[in-house]
Amino acid sequence: MSDDPSRKRLGRGLAALIGEMDKPAQAASAPRVGADSRVPIEFVGPNPRNPRRNFPEAELADLAQSIREHGIVQPVVVRSAG
């Protein structure tokens, strides 16, 4: 190998730097219990054990505007209270 800086390369590939990966990692997700379904909004309520109790009006308005413009990106997870 010469001392020419344009010729200096690692030459061992990316795997030599970060290690081999046998297979791609899968995204972690919660196990699916039932099929996707639609629930009327009047049947959905807050969880009384939710520690988040205060929602600043300005942030809530920003969230509402974002939902109007883009929709809900991730599904809302609900469970039966009974």
Backbone torsions as a table, in degrees:
resi	resn	phi	psi	omega
1	MET	NA	136.2	-178.7
2	SER	-89.8	171.1	178.6
3	ASP	-86.8	6.3	179.4
4	ASP	-66.3	117.6	-176.8
5	PRO	-60.2	-28.2	-179.7
6	SER	-72.3	-15.2	-178.7
7	ARG	-97.9	-9.9	-178.2
8	LYS	-76.3	123.8	178.4
9	ARG	-142.5	160.4	177.3
10	LEU	-69.0	-47.0	173.6
11	GLY	74.4	-0.8	-178.0
12	ARG	-109.2	-5.2	178.5
13	GLY	87.9	165.6	-177.8
14	LEU	-65.8	-33.2	-179.3
15	ALA	-60.9	-29.6	178.5
16	ALA	-68.0	-26.9	-179.1
17	LEU	-87.1	-40.7	-174.3
18	ILE	-113.5	-2.7	179.0
19	GLY	92.1	156.6	179.9
20	GLU	-75.2	148.1	174.7
21	MET	-122.6	116.0	-178.7
22	ASP	-65.7	-44.8	178.5
23	LYS	-147.6	153.5	-178.8
24	PRO	-64.8	145.9	178.1
25	ALA	-70.9	142.5	177.2
26	GLN	-96.3	146.3	179.4
27	ALA	-65.6	137.6	177.6
28	ALA	-74.2	136.9	177.7
29	SER	-147.2	154.8	178.1
30	ALA	-70.8	147.0	178.3
31	PRO	-64.5	141.8	-179.9
32	ARG	-84.4	124.8	-179.1
33	VAL	-93.2	-45.9	-177.9
34	GLY	-134.3	177.4	179.1
35	ALA	-73.5	157.5	174.1
36	ASP	-62.1	143.0	177.9
37	SER	-149.8	166.2	177.6
38	ARG	-107.5	135.4	-178.7
39	VAL	-119.8	129.2	176.7
40	PRO	-58.5	138.8	-175.2
41	ILE	-58.4	-29.8	-179.4
42	GLU	-69.2	-13.3	177.0
43	PHE	-92.0	-2.5	-176.8
44	VAL	-104.2	131.7	178.9
45	GLY	-139.3	168.0	-179.8
46	PRO	-71.6	151.7	175.2
47	ASN	-79.4	121.4	-178.5
48	PRO	-65.3	-17.0	179.2
49	ARG	-95.1	6.0	178.7
50	ASN	-69.3	123.7	-178.1
51	PRO	-71.0	-18.1	179.1
52	ARG	-81.7	108.3	-175.7
53	ARG	-112.8	-28.5	-177.1
54	ASN	-106.0	127.2	179.2
55	PHE	-124.0	105.1	-179.9
56	PRO	-56.3	134.4	-175.8
57	GLU	-55.9	-42.8	-177.8
58	ALA	-63.0	-43.0	179.6
59	GLU	-68.1	-37.5	178.0
60	LEU	-65.5	-40.0	177.3
61	ALA	-65.1	-40.5	176.8
62	ASP	-62.0	-42.9	178.8
63	LEU	-62.9	-44.8	179.7
64	ALA	-60.9	-42.1	178.9
65	GLN	-65.1	-41.2	178.1
66	SER	-62.1	-41.0	178.7
67	ILE	-66.2	-39.4	177.3
68	ARG	-61.3	-41.4	-176.3
69	GLU	-77.5	-41.9	-170.2
70	HIS	-115.0	-11.0	-173.8
71	GLY	78.5	-174.4	177.6
72	ILE	-93.6	120.9	-174.7
73	VAL	-73.7	-40.6	179.5
74	GLN	-110.4	148.2	179.7
75	PRO	-65.9	151.2	175.6
76	VAL	-89.0	128.2	-178.7
77	VAL	-97.2	125.8	177.6
78	VAL	-127.4	158.0	175.2
79	ARG	-140.4	158.8	-177.8
80	SER	-68.8	138.0	177.9
81	ALA	-86.3	-11.0	-175.4
82	GLY	-107.9	NA	NA
